[in-house]
Amino acid sequence: RDCQYLKSEIDNAVEFFEVQEEMNRLAISDQAIYKTLNDDALFWVIQKHSLQMSLFITLGRIFDENKDAHSVHMVIGETLKHAEFFSKNALAVRKCAGGAKPDWLDSFMSDAWEPNIQELRALKKALAVQAKKFNEIYRPIRHQVYAHRTAIDDNEFELFKKTNRTEIRSILIFLRELIGAIEDLYLNGRKPVLGKQENPHGYPEVIRQSVNSVLGKLAKYSC
């Protein structure tokens, strides 16, 4: 349940990011869409600002380090605290679901992976790399631009100058991989493998196709 809740938060962040990215890409590559956006520029500027603000607020929740926060740090902490959840015995009990032992269980369990605490700590180390990027570059924007407004006129520009859209996408991909891997380990006993998929589950592409469809229809209508 914790993984599913956090996956929903991460998917929201992916949506905010990918919609804005696809809008920008289409504005550059498609003259008809560029004209459609430019004809009602104020409306689209508002959408862009809303998406960007939502992205930073959601990332702030995902990386929240408060002890009572439902964050990625909490999920990793509970994973390390309860390594027994990922034992073969615990997995077998879950697969039986309180009923009789299924005929396929022995074969299934022979392929299941049982981690030790050091192997689980590797997930925390991988998260620390991404959390460091967020804390150094993106958390200050969340705090000083969207949660609070600083009094220094040029501070916002200096904060955004450090950002990198490719880096944000890589952080989001990592988060989806990490939580998906923990959930898969819990449900199916599969060993977590991070950094092997550029686009896990194909979800970002679905978002981009949706943006392309909507803006394409608007451009066709306006012409």
Secondary structure, DSSP 4 states (H G I P E B T S, - for coil): -HHHHHHHHHHHHHHHHHHHHHHHHHHHH-HHHHHHHHHTHHHHHHHHHHHHHHHHHHHHHHT--STTS-SHHHHHHHHHHTGGGGSHHHHHHHHHTTSPPPTTHHHHHHT-----HHHHHHHHHHHHHHHHHIIIIIHHHIIIIIIS--S-TTHHHHHHHT--HHHHHHHHHHHHHHHHHHHHHHHH-PPP--S--SSGGGHHHHHHHHHHHHHHHHHHHH-
